[in-house]
């Protein structure tokens, strides 16, 4: 039996996308024991995942360096056959290079990749179109599993679906206006406009973390739509995914909730402001729609991850996206795939 460690200690959405790798490893190497290393706070994303043996949690916020070396010690004790690092940063490079694993695999952009037994070229996009993040991650294991790419998958429990059942009696959509990066966020005023003009026969649930409560409460108070309800901060990651799964549509930024939708095959309208689909973080649901400006802006994209403010101070990549186009995806969602 092979022992495999998958490392992804970045943000929530990165962990969700990494589950595609877990799905494939479990199918192609059914006898393998798969562990997953992530940052503290993201561990509940992997609840109920039948393919994961153990979740290793690195606390990056408190005593970061001390906890890093404690984690390394723990990894070395486990004597992994394969250590697969999905990140390109020094800390996870250190965990990989000194893991004691028989095979250490990671991207060539990691500063410690010279110490890996196998390093894979990291490609942002490809000539004939978008190279998705799950494809990039799959490159790490394709030599021993094959080229087929799997989709990410989350596993909400029966209790998770029971928790959201009271919200599902009538047609509804979800909107998640928040994002870590300002220039990835559709503007607050545009969310208000979307809510105001939304068809009256739909309930609209606002989602997000506790850090988004104030923003969503303000959105509800400013909107004339009486069908808005703020669920922000009240649902867990998997409960939010469960609610998204049976929604008529889910409106999201280029952020983690987009990948929640992909991982439960929920209909989704993904709004790309300063970032672009070519970066490889597009939705993977059967019914998915990408909304971006029709204007040709020389400043877009302004960065891979986004900024705390528009570098050009106009934010036209977001303001020029028409609300009508977002509402139209409701009808398109009912059309055949």
N, C-alpha and C positions, 0 to 999 in steps of 0.2 A: 504494500500500500504506500503510495506516494503522499508525502506531507507537503502542502503548498501554502505559502503565505502571499496574499495580495495586499499591497500597501497603497492606500489613498487617504491622506490626511488633510486634503484641501476642503473646499466648501461643500455644502449640502448637495448641490447639483452634481458635483464631481463624483461623490459617493454613489448617487443614484445611477449615473451612467456607468460606473464601475461594476454594477451588478450584472451588466450584460456579459462581462468577462466571467463572472461566477457561474452564470447560467451555462455558458459554453463549456467551461472546465468540468462542470458536473455531468454534462451529457457525454462529452468525449472521453473523460477520465472518471467513470462512475465509481471506481474504487478509491479515488483520491480523497484525502482529508483536507478540506479547505478552511483555512483561517483568514480573517480579514482584520487589518490594522487601520484604524481611523482616529480622528481627533475626538476628544471628549465633547459631548453635546450632540454628536451625530449618530451615536450607537443605536438609537431606537429605529432608525431607518431600516436596520437589518433584522428587526424583530420578525419572528415566524419564518424566516428564510430557511427552507428545508435543506439547502445545499451548504450552509455554513456551519462548520464544527464549533468554532470559537471566535469571539470578537475581542481583539486586543485594543485597548483604549489608551491613547497618549494624551495626557493633559498638557496642552501647549500654553495655557494661560497662566498657570502657576508653576514656578520653578521649572521653566521650560527645559533648560539644559540638563538639570539633574534628572528630570523625568525621562528625557531622551536617552540618557545612558542607562537608566533603570530598564527602559523598554528594550534597549539593545541586549542587555544581559538576559532578559526574559526570552528574546528571540533566539539567542544563541543556545539556550538550554533546550529548545524545542527541536533543534537539528532538522531543519527543513530540507527537503529535496530540491524544491524550487522556491525562490523568492522573487516575486514579480512586482516591480515598482512602477506605478503609473504616473509618478510625478517627476518633475525636472528640477528639484531643489536640493540644496546641500544636505539638509537634515535627513531626508528620506534616503538620499544617496549614501549617507553614512550608515544608516540602518541596514541598507542592502549590501554594501561593500564589505561590512564587517559582521554580517549575519551568521557566517559559518555555513551558509547554504551550499549545497552541492552545485547548484546552478543559480546564478544571480542575473536577472534579466531586467533591463530598463532602457530608457530612451537615451540617445547619444547626447542630448542637450543637458543631461544631468552633469553637474560639475565633477562628479566622482565616477562617471561612466567608464573611465579607463580601468577601473578596478572591478567592473562587472565581468562576468564570464561571457555575457552576450549583450551587446548594445544595438538598439534598433533605431533607425533614422526616424526622426519626428517630423512629419510633414503637415503643415497647416491646411493646405488645399492641394488639389490635383488638377492637371491640365484640363481634363474633361468634365470638371464639375467639383462639387463639394466633397471633401473627405471628412466624414463625420468623426466626432470624438470616439464613438464606439469602434469605428474602423481603425483609428490610430491605436487604440488600446488592443484591439484584436491582433495587430501586427506583432505585439509582444509574444503572443502564444501560437501564432499560425504555423510555425515550423513544426510543432508537435501536436497540433489539433486540427489543422486544416484551415482553408480560407473563409469558410462560412461565418458570417457575422450575425450575432444574436442581438435581440433587443434587451434593454434593461427591464427589470421586473421588481416590483415591490409586492409585499404580501400582507395587506390589511387582514386582520383577524375577524372572526364572527362578531366579537365584541366591538371592534371598530365599526363594522357595518351597522350594528345595533345602535351605536352611539349616534350615528348620523341619520338613522331611519326617520325620526320626526321631521327632518328637513326635506324629505324626498316625496311627499304625498302629492305635490303639484309640480308642474314644469318649472325648472329653475336653471340658472346659470351661475357661475362663480366668476368673480373678478379679484385678482390679486395685484393691487397697484404698487406694492413695495418692491425694492431691490436694494442690494448692498451699495450699488453704484448709481449716482444721480443720473448720469447720461445714458444709463440703460432703462431708466424709468420713463414711461409715458407720463407727460405732465399731469399734475393733480387736476388742473382745470379741464384737461381733456377727459380724464376719468369722470369728472362731474358731468360733462357734456354727454358722454356715453351713457351714463346712468339716467340722465334726464330724458334722453330720447329713446330709451329702451322700450320695446313693446310691453304694454301694461299687463299682459297675461303671463309674464314670467316673474318669478321670485328671483331676486338678485342677492347672493350671499357674498360678502366681502371677506376674503381670507388673508392670512399672513401670520407672522409671529407676534409675540408680545410687544416687540419694538415698533410694530406698525399700528397698534391700537389707536393712538392719538390721531394719526393720519386718516384712518378709516372712519373713525367717529366724526372727524371734520368733514369727510366726504359725504357721509350720510346727512349731516346737518345742513350742508350746503345744497344738496340735491333736492329737487322737487319730487323725485320718485319715491312713493310711499311703500314700495315693495322691497326696499333695501333693508338688509339685516346684517349687522356686524357680528361675524363669528371669529374675527381676528383674535388670536391668542387663546381661544377656547378649545381648539382641536389639536391633537397631536399630528405629527407628520403623516402617519398612516391613516388617521381619521380624515385628514384633509384629502389625501389621495383617494380614499373610499368615496368621499362626497363628490370629488371631481369625476370619478369613474361613471357615475350615472347622471351627470349633468347634461343638459342639451348642448351647452358650450362652456368652455373655460377660457377666460381672457387673462393673459399673462404677459409679463415682460420677458426679455431674454434673461431668465433667471431660473432658480431651482424649481418653482412650480411648473414650468414648461416641461421639465424632465419627470416630475411626478406624473403628469399627464401621459407622457410616453410610456412610463413604467406600469401603468394600469390601462393602457390603450384607450384613454379618454379623448373625446373631441376637444380640440384646442385651437385657439387663435393666438399666435405668438407675435408680439409687437417688437420689432427691432428698430431701435432708435440710432444710437451712435455706433453700435456694432452691426455686423453684417452676417448673413447666412453662411457665407464662404468660410467663416471661422470654424464651422463644423458643429454647431450646437443647435441645430434645427430640430423641430419636433419629429417624432417617429411614430405617432399614432396613425391609425388608418385614416381617420378624418382629421386632418391638420391643415392649418392655413397660416401663411407667413404674411405679415403686414409690415411694410416699410415705405418710406417716402418715395414718391415718383420723381422727385427733383434730383437732378444730377449735381451733387454737392462735392466739391473738390476736397472738403475737409472730412468726408466720411469714407471709411471709418477713421476715427481719431485715435483709436487704441484698441488693443485686444480685449481689455477688461472693462473699459469705461473710466470715467473721471467723476470727481465730486462736483464739477461744474463744467459747462460747455467751454472749451478753450477759445471758441470764436465769439462767445457771449450772445449768440442768437438762438441756438438749439433748434435750428430749422429741420433737422433730421427727425425731430419728434413733432413739432408744431404743424408740419405740413401733411401729416397722416390724417386722412379724412375719417370722421366718425362714421359716416354712412357705410364705408367699406367694412368696418368692423361689424356692424349690425347685419350686413348682408351675409356673413358667414353662417348665420343661423339657418337661412334657407339652403345654402350650399351644403350644410352638414347632412341634410336629408337626401342628397343626391347620391347615386351609386358610387362606390369607390373606383 
